[in-house]
Amino acid sequence: MITDLEVNKPEPIASGKKTESFNRETDVQHAIEVLEAGNPILITEFYSNGLSLLRQLHAHLNKKHPNTSFLEQRMYRSEYRKLSNLILIEIVDHKLAVKKAPSIGWLEKFYPETGDFLLSFPQVQGLNSAWQWYQKGVSIPVLRNKLHPYYGTYFPTRFEHLVLFENWLKRYEGPKKSAIDVGIGSGVLSLQIVKYGFQKVFGTDTNPNAIIGLADFMGDTKLSRKIELDFGHLFGRWEKQTELIVFNPPWLPELHNLDSIDEAIYYNENLFPDFFAGAKERLLPEGKLVLIFSNLAQITNVTKEHPIENELANGGRFQLERCFKKTVKAASEKTIRDQHWRSSEEVELWVLTHK
Ligand SMILES: C[S@@+](CC[C@H](N)C(=O)[O-])C[C@H]1O[C@@H](n2cnc3c(N)ncnc32)[C@H](O)[C@@H]1O
């Protein structure tokens, strides 16, 4: 049951322990020493005091790691992450206990019964920006209505791949009884599928926030009867064959020693073989398997492998019907940093059928 799903949210830190505080009168150098010794600092008085300490921390680490080499940059980031997470802020009655602070609706939604507690300042910044996106909504060129992405859910910031899918859907003339959207995220592809007249879409995601967020977004509307959700790996509980399966998978192979593993961005070596095996069983004889991908991993020299080309060459299950490509203007900073490559990024829409 979706109502039993547990949302992914920052873990509250118990308040009460005596911590040094930081405000405009505090000596910055001293505050940074406290952090470097592994001790927390509590932001008091104004929200902007937290922003100011973060700025000072950046400046301090920039001096310490002046080099721009990949390794130095990585050390800089990992130290910044460690120290900034020791900067804490107090939450009282679902509000930040400092002046001139943003109001963040997630605090009430996520911690209805938790009294006073602490979160780290970067966590609060993450909650705050996600709340802005959620409230204001995001306009997507191929959709009539705005998306309201839930906290911790992937949503598109570039749209070339959605245009490719839109053009394909426009020309699709097969039956439209049902489709499966693997890794539904904030639901863009499913909304496009519904827009083009499919009666039913079955979506899955391994991220509980994606499922909770979409259930919340659809509420009890007509849409909620068209898009059914399941929290689960790949096809989840969907066993029935459909005429369309779509998957916009993570585009980069997971690297060892990675600082963070984000399942919307990085795939492990089993993901594609398992996906194609499952798709083989669930695609109707005349059905279409549509995958969205990009050459990002190849042009950044992360890997020479292309999981879809691999499947076509060695899988023995599917054959290529068409592959559409579209050049992307600027690389998303969020996806990959500190990599320099020529502006040759392309998104790809692969259409496969049974062999
Ligand atoms: C690149 S995002 C695409 C989201 C959405 N379909 C879109 O096009 O905007 C990939 C999504 O797949 C989900 N995902 C990753 N591994 C998965 C798996 N094994 N099973 C189901 N979903 C998965 C991620 O949580 C994420 O929401």
The ligand as a Gaussian input file, in Angstrom:
#p B3LYP/6-31G(d) Opt

LIG

0 1
 C       16.478000       9.398000     -14.928000
 S       15.149000       9.185000     -13.814000
 C       13.745000       9.278000     -14.933000
 C       12.440000       9.655000     -14.261000
 C       11.265000       9.893000     -15.206000
 N       10.854000       8.670000     -15.881000
 C       11.623000      10.954000     -16.236000
 O       11.806000      10.588000     -17.405000
 O       11.738000      12.122000     -15.864000
 C       15.274000       7.458000     -13.418000
 C       14.228000       6.987000     -12.428000
 O       14.344000       5.566000     -12.302000
 C       14.264000       5.206000     -10.940000
 N       14.956000       3.915000     -10.794000
 C       16.284000       3.674000     -10.726000
 N       16.524000       2.346000     -10.618000
 C       15.297000       1.743000     -10.649000
 C       14.866000       0.379000     -10.581000
 N       15.735000      -0.600000     -10.471000
 N       13.537000       0.127000     -10.634000
 C       12.628000       1.130000     -10.738000
 N       12.983000       2.433000     -10.815000
 C       14.294000       2.730000     -10.754000
 C       14.900000       6.364000     -10.208000
 O       14.486000       6.415000      -8.860000
 C       14.397000       7.555000     -11.040000
 O       13.162000       8.042000     -10.562000

